[in-house]
Every structure is written in C-alpha cells, then in structure tokens.
C-alpha cells in the first residue's frame, strides 16, 4: 500500500514544543513524512481536506475544541486512522480509553521523567506504520456499565447477551485451567467485545494488551465496569482465580508461575520482546514453563508485528487449544497472520465467535482433565 510513497502524517497539538518533537521523531524514518501540523481541530479540519493525510496524531486537551469531540466528528464524517497522544495521568488515560472506544486506532503517552523521548519516538513510528494499514470502521457503541444496565434495560435495547456458562454435568474447572489472551493495535476494543459476553463462571484469565503505563489501569477499570466477570490490572504476586481477568500493567512483563497448587503472576522489567513490554510471548511462554499448556486456551487478537505467535505455537505443541483472529475482523492482521503462518492457531476465528469458542474450549479441557483428579 505504501511501497511507492511515504506515509503522510498530520500532527495536531496545541503545544509548539510537542508539534516539533513529533515532527522530529517521525522524520527519523524514511518511510514517513509529516505533511503538516495544526494547533487545534479547526485548523486540522482544513489541513485534512487540503493535505489528505494517511494518519493523524491527536492531542486530547486543546483550545476551542477538545480532541475527543473532534475524534467523534471525524469518525462520523471522515473516518481515518488516528493515534491519541495523551498525557500520562489519570484524567488523560481515562480520556484515551474513551477515544479508543470512539474509533481511535491506538494511544501513546507523552514522555515525562520516567520515559525517554527516544523510546517514545520508536513506539510512535511503529504505531504510525500500524495505523496506516489499519481498517478503520465505525465501532458499535459500547454497552453500559453493569451498574446501569438494569435501569437502561427499561428504556433501551439490552446489552450484549452473555454466552451460557459451564453446561450442567460438566466437570468443575480444573485448578490448572486458564485462558490466555494477547492483543495489540485494535485490541482494546476487540477484547472488550469478547469479555463483555463472557460469564463470571470461567477459568482465570490473563491478558496482555500492548498499552502504555497508566493507560493499562484505565483499560482494566473500564472492562471491569462493563463485564460480568471481575477485571483488574495485575499486581505482583496476584493469584489467578476463576471469574477474574488480570491485565498486565504497561511497561511490565507478566509471568505465570504454579506455586502452592495455584497460579500466581510476577511482574518484571526484563528487556522488551518484539519491542514490547508487556509482551504476549512472555506470558504465553511462561505458561508453558509453568505446566499450564495441557489445561490452557490461548487467543491471539489484532495487532501489528509477530508478538504472541511463537508463544501460541509453544502452547499448541504442549496441548493447549489455540485460536487467532481472522483477517476480516482484525484492525491490523499482523500478529494473527504470524500465528497462522507458523501453524500456531488451531482455528482462525471471526471476533464475534471468540466468546463461545473460548468457553467451549474450556469445557473440553475440563472434561479432558477430569479423570486425572489433580495436577
């Protein structure tokens, strides 16, 4: 798609320092050209029509019109790949999650004392390249939080229905059973679509989503407000339990261990894998090392690159049931493509089929494990 020309980027931020920073960092890649900058959405609107950029980087807090409002207008009238460039704060991360829900492709935190400009620049270039190839589509409105569903049901259509839980007569979940999920670009909404339909009665879930620090907690909190099962950002030493989904925090790998007849996670700052921390391959490979593979179900979702493919293959080779998202429903068919090419996925599934497939696979693993009576 861009073999014969550069990816055109428009930078939208009210700070002249940030505009210059992003322009300089993106200029380090020969395949990217910053065709213009804009101080606010009104200037950006005119430059979009004039310059026809492939990707937009967008600040949240700007004068005259905030970035979130502008994003919603663009996605309705002129859909295009948008990367949110937001402050690393509680307010900024919450707004970034709203932006992803409203159609933004990805999010990146502005550098502060804890993150280097060089590292940010590397991530920005990768995200721009992924965004340029992303399928931009109008996303369905997210369901209301659990607490408001009962009231909303009286006047609006019901929230997405939960799939049935463990069928009657199925053995109890084996203590070693768990679901392992990994995603990158487009993954926050893909994972939301899957988890809002999962019942509370599921084996423990471990999730790696490529996401910056601070934003991972906002992501987990948002899922927790929408889902029947409990979702939270993992902390070091957490126990993996049925009905609980643990999200790896940004900038930490999540490693699985089998200790005292239960799974615990540890958080580490070892070197990035595939330029990512957290990395899906780290979680999947640690599950194999912990002896989880014969009892696990692995799922790899939309995202650029190859992270997770090798780990998914290791899981499958050791007895896990493994799935990857199909090309038609991916925002970026990178990680699932790598899994498909390795033969790591037992099936390539449309996103909408994942909730039932994960539950069916968990039931299969429970039945297979039942005769052993233990681990």
VOGU-3710 file (C-alpha; in Angstrom, 3 decimals, decimal comma):
1> xxxxxxxxxx> 0,000/0,000/0,000  2,861/2,393/0,818  5,647/0,685/-1,115  5,885/3,531/-3,611  5,326/6,510/-1,315  5,722/7,742/2,233  3,030/7,588/4,921  1,616/11,107/5,273  1,037/12,256/8,872  -0,740/15,329/10,246
11> xxxxxxxxxx> 0,232/16,291/13,819  -2,481/18,031/15,876  -1,420/19,519/19,225  -1,720/22,975/20,792  1,880/22,838/22,082  4,528/24,059/19,627  7,100/22,002/21,556  5,101/18,797/21,116  4,456/19,506/17,440  8,171/19,986/16,861
21> xxxxxxxxxx> 9,010/16,883/18,931  6,669/14,619/16,975  7,788/16,064/13,654  11,449/15,468/14,527  10,871/11,905/15,758  8,733/10,859/12,795  11,254/12,455/10,439  13,820/9,859/11,515  12,009/7,214/9,469  12,437/7,429/5,713
31> xxxxxxxxxx> 9,012/5,926/5,136  7,099/8,653/6,995  6,504/12,307/6,124  4,863/14,878/8,394  2,899/16,841/5,791  1,586/19,403/8,261  0,780/20,408/11,817  -2,253/22,028/13,412  -2,724/23,923/16,657  -6,371/22,902/17,131
41> xxxxxxxxxx> -9,163/20,885/15,478  -10,415/23,800/13,391  -7,047/24,219/11,700  -6,755/20,428/11,484  -10,078/20,161/9,656  -8,865/22,446/6,871  -5,487/20,686/6,619  -7,111/17,251/6,408  -9,060/18,417/3,362  -6,016/20,113/1,867
51> xxxxxxxxxx> -3,310/17,519/2,570  -5,250/14,219/2,729  -3,016/12,630/5,403  -2,937/8,873/5,951  -2,643/9,117/9,745  -3,492/11,769/12,342  -1,822/12,171/15,738  -4,223/13,927/18,079  -3,906/15,561/21,480  -6,858/15,378/23,887
61> xxxxxxxxxx> -6,703/18,717/25,673  -6,756/21,615/23,212  -8,365/25,061/22,993  -11,635/25,772/21,165  -12,449/22,054/20,781  -11,070/19,070/22,677  -9,573/16,140/20,840  -12,242/13,655/21,902  -15,033/15,778/20,407  -13,038/16,228/17,198
71> xxxxxxxxxx> -12,360/12,484/17,023  -16,072/11,681/17,189  -16,814/14,193/14,426  -14,067/12,771/12,222  -15,140/9,164/12,729  -18,681/10,086/11,716  -17,902/12,245/8,682  -14,311/11,465/7,641  -13,092/8,181/9,204  -9,308/7,849/9,223
81> xxxxxxxxxx> -6,581/6,228/11,353  -5,999/8,340/14,475  -3,393/7,893/17,210  -4,100/9,639/20,510  -1,050/11,333/22,032  -2,099/11,959/25,622  -0,629/12,901/28,974  0,318/10,117/31,381  -2,257/10,963/34,023  -5,464/9,543/35,448
91> xxxxxxxxxx> -7,515/12,114/33,540  -5,511/11,625/30,356  -5,709/7,842/30,447  -9,482/7,855/31,024  -9,929/10,172/28,042  -7,677/7,939/25,945  -9,881/4,940/26,720  -12,915/6,931/25,577  -11,040/7,783/22,392  -10,278/4,114/21,660
101> xxxxxxxxxx> -13,935/3,312/22,223  -14,841/6,092/19,780  -12,643/4,739/16,993  -9,022/5,794/17,602  -6,590/3,129/16,392  -4,013/3,457/19,178  -2,774/5,586/22,065  0,667/6,789/23,116  1,696/8,596/26,276  3,582/11,867/26,179
111> xxxxxxxxxx> 7,104/11,440/27,573  7,735/12,518/31,146  10,526/11,986/33,640  10,042/8,222/33,560  10,059/7,722/29,804  12,655/8,773/27,273  11,947/10,742/24,121  13,895/8,189/22,079  11,793/5,275/23,300  8,624/7,260/22,648
121> xxxxxxxxxx> 9,845/8,057/19,131  10,452/4,386/18,349  6,977/3,472/19,563  5,411/6,367/17,655  6,972/5,251/14,374  5,749/1,677/14,905  2,245/2,861/15,772  2,044/5,180/12,761  3,046/2,324/10,436  0,433/0,063/12,019
131> xxxxxxxxxx> -2,238/2,774/11,902  -1,575/3,456/8,222  -2,528/-0,139/7,468  -5,424/-0,340/9,899  -9,006/-0,995/8,889  -10,971/1,980/10,182  -14,576/1,135/10,792  -17,472/2,615/12,690  -17,421/0,822/16,007  -20,628/-0,230/17,777
141> xxxxxxxxxx> -21,479/1,707/20,878  -20,043/0,104/23,992  -22,527/-1,414/26,428  -23,427/0,471/29,558  -21,587/-0,366/32,789  -23,048/-3,278/34,759  -24,386/-0,948/37,465  -26,588/0,936/34,991  -27,807/-1,938/32,840  -30,912/-2,741/34,869
151> xxxxxxxxxx> -32,161/0,834/34,643  -31,186/1,163/30,991  -32,995/-2,051/30,062  -36,318/-0,398/30,827  -35,854/2,155/28,038  -33,148/0,858/25,667  -32,072/-2,288/23,897  -30,364/-4,860/26,135  -26,588/-5,079/26,478  -24,814/-7,829/24,509
161> xxxxxxxxxx> -26,017/-11,161/25,868  -23,683/-13,292/27,940  -22,906/-16,690/26,497  -24,038/-19,632/28,647  -21,745/-20,704/31,461  -20,413/-24,191/32,103  -23,084/-26,699/30,961  -24,767/-28,885/33,552  -22,914/-32,145/34,042  -19,563/-30,662/33,007
171> xxxxxxxxxx> -16,737/-31,312/35,454  -15,681/-28,432/37,680  -12,874/-26,292/36,309  -9,534/-27,944/36,932  -7,270/-25,852/39,212  -4,747/-25,582/36,391  -7,198/-24,294/33,777  -6,897/-20,744/32,449  -7,460/-18,557/29,407  -4,513/-16,636/27,915
181> xxxxxxxxxx> -5,268/-13,662/25,640  -2,952/-11,301/23,769  -3,568/-8,263/21,539  -2,065/-5,055/20,188  -3,370/-2,437/17,734  -7,175/-2,521/17,841  -7,065/-4,934/20,742  -8,683/-2,808/23,430  -11,998/-2,870/21,599  -11,587/-6,462/20,400
191> xxxxxxxxxx> -11,004/-7,652/23,958  -13,944/-5,587/25,169  -16,230/-7,207/22,604  -15,149/-10,652/23,789  -15,099/-10,120/27,558  -18,474/-8,363/27,827  -20,060/-11,592/26,623  -18,140/-13,911/28,943  -19,987/-15,164/32,040  -18,485/-14,945/35,507
201> xxxxxxxxxx> -18,158/-18,727/35,590  -14,936/-19,029/33,591  -11,413/-20,171/34,415  -8,953/-17,445/35,379  -7,898/-15,151/32,534  -4,525/-13,483/31,899  -4,386/-10,676/29,326  -1,511/-8,882/27,632  -2,513/-5,815/25,624  0,254/-3,618/24,223
211> xxxxxxxxxx> -0,519/-0,416/26,087  1,476/2,344/27,831  1,782/2,726/31,612  -1,183/4,423/33,300  -3,450/3,539/30,386  -3,481/-0,145/31,344  -5,267/0,569/34,634  -7,849/2,731/32,880  -8,336/-0,088/30,366  -8,827/-2,687/33,104
221> xxxxxxxxxx> -11,163/-0,417/35,086  -13,271/0,215/32,000  -13,562/-3,514/31,292  -14,485/-4,157/34,913  -17,348/-1,656/34,651  -18,682/-3,376/31,526  -18,159/-7,076/32,270  -19,937/-9,650/34,395  -16,591/-11,117/35,464  -14,045/-9,181/37,539
231> xxxxxxxxxx> -11,264/-7,410/35,628  -8,339/-5,530/37,147  -4,767/-4,534/36,476  -2,402/-7,181/37,825  -0,108/-6,553/40,751  2,972/-8,604/41,559  2,033/-11,871/43,292  -1,628/-11,878/42,234  -3,398/-15,243/42,277  -5,173/-16,265/39,058
241> xxxxxxxxxx> -8,699/-17,305/40,034  -11,872/-18,365/38,206  -14,048/-15,400/37,312  -11,102/-12,972/37,391  -9,237/-11,431/34,450  -5,804/-9,915/35,139  -4,457/-7,282/32,717  -0,684/-6,855/32,506  0,307/-3,310/33,513  2,009/-1,121/30,938
251> xxxxxxxxxx> 5,819/-1,397/30,881  5,846/-4,716/32,814  6,009/-8,252/31,513  3,531/-10,617/33,184  4,973/-14,045/34,014  2,919/-17,027/35,166  4,041/-19,438/37,935  2,488/-22,552/39,525  3,107/-22,211/43,269  1,274/-23,969/46,080
261> xxxxxxxxxx> -1,322/-25,584/43,838  -2,360/-22,309/42,203  -1,165/-19,849/39,597  0,469/-16,587/40,582  1,799/-13,838/38,355  5,010/-11,894/38,741  5,706/-8,563/37,067  9,161/-7,972/35,635  11,058/-5,279/33,772  13,290/-7,583/31,780
271> xxxxxxxxxx> 14,167/-6,490/28,240  11,304/-5,810/25,797  10,398/-8,623/23,425  9,477/-7,614/19,852  9,968/-4,030/21,139  7,103/-4,609/23,570  6,744/-4,635/27,340  4,407/-6,243/28,226  4,875/-8,868/25,535  2,397/-11,607/24,695
281> xxxxxxxxxx> 5,184/-14,101/24,018  6,476/-13,673/27,576  3,098/-14,586/29,071  2,462/-17,498/26,701  5,968/-18,934/27,111  5,800/-18,633/30,898  2,522/-20,570/30,858  4,288/-23,414/29,058  7,110/-23,316/31,627  4,528/-23,393/34,442
291> xxxxxxxxxx> 2,968/-26,564/33,040  -0,275/-24,835/32,099  -0,377/-25,763/28,407  -2,439/-29,009/28,630  -5,141/-27,106/30,527  -4,999/-23,737/28,758  -6,840/-21,978/25,949  -4,879/-19,337/24,030  -6,256/-16,494/21,924  -4,296/-14,027/19,786
301> xxxxxxxxxx> -6,056/-10,920/18,522  -5,499/-7,994/16,161  -2,136/-6,236/16,154  0,953/-5,347/14,148  4,102/-7,455/14,249  4,729/-11,013/15,413  4,424/-10,894/19,202  2,491/-13,854/20,551  2,817/-16,116/17,508  5,787/-18,130/18,782
311> xxxxxxxxxx> 4,283/-18,377/22,259  0,962/-19,547/20,835  2,810/-22,239/18,875  4,549/-23,416/22,058  1,168/-23,622/23,788  -0,370/-25,637/20,964  2,581/-28,021/20,793  2,172/-28,740/24,513  -1,565/-29,388/24,416  -3,354/-26,029/24,541
321> xxxxxxxxxx> -6,368/-25,220/22,383  -5,361/-22,145/20,388  -7,185/-19,567/18,285  -6,249/-16,430/16,359  -8,452/-13,686/14,963  -9,187/-13,858/11,246  -8,110/-11,197/8,773  -11,620/-9,967/8,010  -12,283/-8,805/11,581  -8,774/-7,585/12,520
331> xxxxxxxxxx> -7,913/-3,894/12,612  -4,329/-4,951/11,776  -3,730/-8,530/10,602  -0,143/-8,822/11,800  0,181/-10,938/14,940  -2,622/-13,341/13,880  -1,065/-13,642/10,415  2,257/-14,619/12,009  0,444/-17,228/14,113  -1,339/-18,591/11,053
341> xxxxxxxxxx> 1,913/-18,862/9,091  3,568/-20,753/11,962  0,633/-23,129/12,325  0,189/-21,875/15,894  -3,593/-21,466/15,743  -5,913/-24,444/15,729  -8,534/-22,169/14,136  -8,725/-18,644/12,706  -11,943/-17,158/14,064  -14,019/-14,038/13,445
351> xxxxxxxxxx> -14,047/-11,826/16,517  -17,717/-12,492/17,234  -17,094/-16,242/17,545  -14,438/-15,928/20,254  -16,615/-15,855/23,414  -18,374/-19,139/22,643  -15,217/-20,733/21,250  -13,257/-19,899/24,409  -15,995/-21,339/26,625  -16,365/-24,477/24,508
361> xxxxxxxxxx> -12,601/-24,999/24,598  -12,505/-24,537/28,373  -15,241/-27,175/28,733  -13,232/-29,546/26,508  -10,150/-29,023/28,667  -12,175/-29,603/31,854  -13,504/-32,912/30,532  -10,049/-33,990/29,406  -8,524/-33,137/32,790  -11,277/-34,656/34,956
371> xxxxx> -10,019/-38,281/35,057  -6,593/-37,226/36,360  -8,085/-35,863/39,563  -5,257/-33,405/40,129  -2,089/-31,775/38,894
//
